[in-house]
Amino acid sequence: MELSILTVSYLIGSVTFIIGLKMLSNPATARNGNLLAAAGMAIAIVGTIFLYEEDGKKLGNYLWIFGGILVGGVIGTLAAKRVKMTAMPEMVSMFNGMGGACAALISAVEFDHLYHAYNTIDTAWLADFVPAGMYLTIIAGAIIGSVSFAGSMIAWGKLSGKIKDFSFRGQHIVNLLVLLLVLAAAVFTYQYNVGLSLILFYTTVALALIYGVLFVMPIGGADMPVVISLLNSFTGVAAACGGFLYNNKVMLTGGILVGAAGTLLTILMCKAMNRSLKNVLIGSFGGSSAAAAGKKDQGSYKEITLSDTAVVMSYANKVMIVPGYGLAVAQAQHACHELEKLLESKGVEVKYAIHPVAGRMPGHMNVLLAEADVSYDKLLEMEQANDEFTTTDVVLVLGANDVVNPAAKTDPASPIYGMPILDVELAKNVIVNKRSMKPGYAGIENDLFFQPRTSMLFGDAKKVLQDLIGEIKNL
Amino acid sequence: MEAILNWIADNQQMIYIVILMIFVGIEVIGHVPSVLHTPLMSGANAIHGVVIIGAIIVMGKAEPHNYVALVLGFLAVVLGTLNVVGGFVVTDRMLEMFKGKGKKNLKSQDPRSK
């Protein structure tokens, strides 16, 4: 009876995951979808704690279990509630890493059991006792979980600016070698003296951690969302390994579902940036960018003062704001909304042009601007926005760079060639706010800045916007 | 070879689930608009937190004197919970903004707020 209830609770869990994910991919139902999946998860977890039994024995150590859930729950809730909207991506990466580490730890404990059960005859192999399928699920969970954990931590560090990009010549060969070493260690763990298998197991885990670090290290910060999405699907597969190990259907469905959906999402994200996954992972940016940057001297750019900007903007008919990474970093979304309201009160039509990959992650700008109460119908998608630039008087580019770089259309040698961009140069005036003339994430110069209709307004996006609001009020 | 075939035969239910779930996973999010990429990724991230169930099983099975299992299992439960709870809360916070804006629109149409 109790086991049947557990089975039903797992069934409910699996179905809510599928429906939840389906609802998450539609704006109208997304929030409820998330809550539904959370409810299903809660049912599956409670069911496991109280109803799970193995060989007729219930689970013990309730104090440890509830203690762990309490600690994790409190830290998780606080971290998730406190994190700034702009830091969301690295938070997701962090949580993803925790899931990966969890999967690896489960494998470690299970392996420890095996080792102690069979470490009696020195010359025997682990393969003599343990079925290959079982070993495979344990070691796969350990390897994939470790790679996901280490990779996610590096991604987190990169997004929060703690870790710089790092690559060296021949890195791909080194990575491949490390991966081969991981697999070799995994094979030796199984087919070698049992006595040594524990050391070999931890060697496998350590090598997998190193591989995770090396895998993410050379990938540029702008591509981190894609990497996080990929690691997300890795963790899904690691969770599914646990499902195989315990013959647990809800872990299997949840894990594989995320593994498949995460892989597709990774590909969709790449498509939104018009790049291939291979391109992201192997990174064509590194070597070619230095050459491209130094190739030609683009001449001079012109600067504009705050008061001129204020005049130009308040006497315009239509202003288009192009928000980007710089706005996210400076947390300028509220100031941006304030500027929008002020201009509207002066009769200026204000709209936002949102590039699909503006900000730190696809869809990130929409979330940020929504946080600042910007009305949804003011946000134009790229195609709509491109139709309207010809009738726009002033385009204000706030910390966006690569998504407005005309090289994507004109220069086949450019690493971002072929990426769809916002055609801001069609507008009568373009004002670009950046912190400096430094190139964007792609590491390439932007011709836009040197065009006659473009003027540069240097400074931190938030400060500039606040000063600009003050100037306009004083007009 | 025989071992592999036996393993497949022993686990055929699970293998069916894997294959079907791969198709479901791809089908279910196939038409997601790019606006929702971030929340969807975050939601999927929370769902793979289902690995917590494995952690609970490991923890619950640990013998009282096996400190390796107790400590590693405890850590696994903490990290798994972090993944689940943090994941769902973060996703909810992101999606809340989409919704909050809808309410604001209603309010501005409300004559009393003018």
Interface residues (C-beta under 8 A of the other chain):
Chain A: G13 F17 I18 G20 L21 K22 L24 S25 N26 P27 A30 R31 G33 N34 L35 A37 A38 M41 A44 I45 T48 I49 Y52 E54 K58 L59 G60 N61 Y62 W64 I65 G67 G68 I69 V71 G72 G73 I75 G76 T77 A79 A80 K81 V83 M85 M88 P89 M91 V92 M94 F95 N96 M98 G99 A101 C102 A103 L105 I106 A108 V109 E110 D112 H113 P131 A132 G133 P225 I228 S229 N232 S233 T235 G236 A238 A239 A240 G242 G243 F244 L245 Y246 N247 N248 K249 V250 M251 L252 T253 G254 G255 I256 L257 V258 G259 A260 A261 G262 T263 L264 L265 L268 M269 A272 P356 V357 M361 P362 G363 H364 N366 V367 A370 E371 D373 V374 S375 Y376
Chain B: A3 I4 W7 D10 N11 M14 I17 V18 M21 I22 F23 V24 G25 I26 V28 I29 G30 H31 V32 P33 S34 V35 L36 H37 T38 P39 L40 M41 S42 G43 A44 N45 A46 I47 H48 G49 V50 V51 I52 I53 G54 A55 I56 I57 V58 M59 G60 K61 A62 P64 N66 V68 A69 L70 L72 G73 F74 L75 A76 V77 V78 L79 G80 T81 L82 N83 V84 V85 G86 G87 F88 V89 V90 T91 D92 R93 M94 L95 E96 M97 F98 K99 G100 K101 G102 K104 N105
